[in-house]
C-alpha cells in the first residue's frame, strides 16, 4: 500500500512495489549497503537503490537497465510467485520481463528488465493528475478485460485474502468475512495503487507492475484500492474521475467493503 510520494519514482514503480505490513515504502535518500548476493546478481553493473520497505526488502536499478529486488522471505507473497504471475500475465499485457529469480533459506530475489514510461506518481504526472488518474482507470479496466479468468490459476478471492492474513497473525473483523455478491469476476491486479501503472509520453497507460498477488476476484477489490490511492497520491476529489475512466458507476457498498478489507489485511 504505497504512501503519498513526491520524489521521482520512475525506477521505483517500474521495479514493482512490495507492500509491507503497515504499508511502509520509502525511496532511499542515500546509498544503502549492498548484500553480497545482490552484488553477484549485478554482475559488475553499478547499482542505485530506488526503494526499500519495512520488511527489509530493497530494489536496486543497474546501469544496464535491470531491476534487482532483494529481501527476506515474507508470509504475504513470494518473489517466486510474482515471477510466475508475471510470466503468465505477460501473454496478454505489458509487464516486467523476468530475467532471473531465486531464493535461499532466508532471502529471495527477482531480476527484471526495465520498462519504458513513468509511474503515474512521477512528478510529471503528479503535476497533471487528471491525465494520470484517467490512465490508471483506463489501464485497470484494460487489465481486467485482457486477462482470462478461465486460464488463471491464481486466487485473490475474499476467502483467500482472509486466510492469507490469518497466516500472518492478522484477525479480520467478523463483519468483513461476508463479502457483497460478486459484481464481475476478473483477474485482479491485487495492488492497484496508482504507482503501479506506468504511463507513456502521450499520457496513456503503458504497463502494469507489482503483480505479486495477482489473482481472480471481484473487480471492486481493485477498483476500491485504485480509487483510494488517488487521494493518497493526488489529494481528495479524484475518485469519481477514476471510476469514470474505468467505465463504472460508483458502487458505494462495494467501495466501502473492499477498502475496509484492504486496510484490515
N, C-alpha and C positions, 0 to 999 in steps of 0.2 A: 504494500500500500504506500506508494510514494507520497512524500510530503510536498508542499508547495516549494518550488525552486525558482531561482532567478539566474543562477550561473549557467554557462553553456553546458548542455548535457547531450550534445550530439553523440559523442562516444559512449556516454553512459547509457543512453537509451538504445543505441544500436547494438550494444553488447547484450542487452536484456537485463532487467531489474530483477532482484531477488527480494521478496518481501520478508523482512524479519518479523518476529513475533509481535512487536509493537509498531511495526511499520517503519523502523528507523533505517533510512538510507541516506548517506552523505556523500558529497563529492570531495575527495581529498584536496586539501589546500597546500599540501607539502608532500615531499617524497615519502613513500612507505617502504618498510623492509620487504625484500623480495625473498620468498621462500625458495630454497634450493630446487624444489620440484618445479616451481614457476620458471626459474632460470633455465632449467633443462628444456621446458616447453618452448621457451623463447628462441632457443637455438641461435643465440648470438644477437638477436634483434634488440634494439633499445626498447625499454618499457616505460610507459607513462600510466600511473594509476588514475582511473577515471571514476570509480565508485567503490564504496565498501558498505556493508550492512552490519546491523547489531549482532549478527551471529558470527561475525569474523570473516565473512566472505569478501573477497576483493576481486575486482576486474581490472586488468591492465590492457591498454592498447599498445600494440607493437608498431614500430616504424615501417613494417612491411604489410600493414593493413590487416592485421588479425586482432581478435579479442580473446583474452585468456581469462576465463572465470575460474576462480580457485577458492575453496572454502571447506570448512568442516562439514561432515555429514549432518543432515538435519532430518527431522521426522516429517516435515510437511511435504517436501518434494525432493527429488534427486536429480542430479545433472544427467545421469544415465536416462532417467525418464524424460527429461527435457529433450535430450538428443533424439530419442525415439519419436517424440511428438513432432519435433522439427522436421525430421526426415519424412514423416507421414504428411504433415501439412504442406510441405514444400511441393507436393504433387499438384497442388491447386492454388497456392498463394506464394507471394514473395516473403520469405522468412530467412533468418540467418542460415548459411550453409555450414554444416558440421565438417570440421577438418580433423578433429581428434577429441576423444572423450576417454576418461579413465578414473580410477579411484584406487585408494589403498585402505588400510584399516581405519584411518581417521579422517581423511580428506578426499575430495573429489574435484575434478576439473573438466572444463569444456572449452574447446578452442573452435572459434568460428571465423569465417571470412567477414570482413567489414562490409556493410551495406551502404549504398548511397543515400542521400537525403538527410534531413534534420528531424530530430524529435519534435513532436508537437509542443514541447515546452522549451525548445531552444529560444533564446532571446528574440530572434527574428519573429517567431510565431507568438510568443507572449505579447509582443507589441501589436499583433494582428489577431486577436482572439476570435473574431468572427470567422476568419479563414481557418484557423486551427480547429475550432470546435466543429465546423462543418466537415473538415477532413476526418476527424475522429469518428463522428457519427456515420458518415458515408463508408469509412473504412470498416467499422464494426459491422454494418449491415452487409457489406461485401463478404466479409469473413463468414458470417452466418449463412449467407446464400451459397457460398462456394464449397464449404466443407461438407462432405456427405455423411449424414448421421449413420446411415446403414453400414458404412465402411469403417466407422470409428470404434476402436477398441478401448477407448479411454472414457472414464466416467467422472463427471463433476456434478452429479445429482446432489440434492439436498442431503439425502441419506449418507452418501459418500463423504460429503464435506463435514457432516457432524461426526462421523466415525473417525475421519482424519483428525479432527480437533480433539476427540477423546483420546486418541493415541498420543497426543501431545499434552495430555493432562488438563484439557480445557473442557469445562462442563457448559454445554449450551443450554440456555434457559428453556424450560418446558414449552413456553409459548411460541418458540421458534421451531419446534420439532414437527409441526404440521404446516406444510407449505401451501400456498394457494394452488389451485389446479394449474397444470402446465398450460401456458398460452401457446407456445410454439417450441417444440424440442429441436435444438440445434447443437452443433459443436461449438461450445463456448470457448472464448479465449481464456477465461478464468482469472485474468488480471488486466481487465480492460481499461486501466487508468490511462490518462492522456499521454504520459511519456512513452507508452508502448506502441504508439503509432508514429511512423516516420512519414514525413511529407517531402514531396519533390519541390523543385524550384517554382513550379506552377501553382503551389498551394494545395494540391490534391494529395490524397493519401497514396502512399507508395509501398509500404511494407508494414508487417507486424513483428514485434519482438517479445521476448519473455513468455514463452508458451509452456512453461514447466508444469502447469496444472491443467492444460487444455483437456477438455472432455465434454461429453454430452450433458446437457442440462437445459432448463428453461432459459430462453434468450434474455429474460428480465434479470437473471443473475449477472449478466454482463452489462446490460443497459443501465441498471441501477448504479453500478460502480463507475461506469463511464460518466454518467450524469453527475454523481457526487464528486468525481475527480475534477470536473470543470470548475467547481468552486474552489477546490484546493489550489488549482493552478492559475486560474484567470480571475477569480473573485466571484461574488454572487451574481446571479442573473443570467447564466448561460445554459441552465438545464433545458429550458424549452427549445433553445436553438439546437442542442444536441439531439433531442428527441425528433425535432423536425428533420434534421439531416439524416437521421436513421430511417425516418419514414414511419413513425408510430405516434399515436395519440397517447398522452400521459395515462398511466395506469397507477394511480396513487397507492392502491393496496399493494401491488407487487413491488413498486419502487420502495416503499417503506419496509416491507418484509425483507427484501434482499439486501438492503442497506444494513439493516439490523443483523442479519445473518453474517454479512461480511465483517462487521465490526466485532461480532461475537466469536468468530472463528479465526 
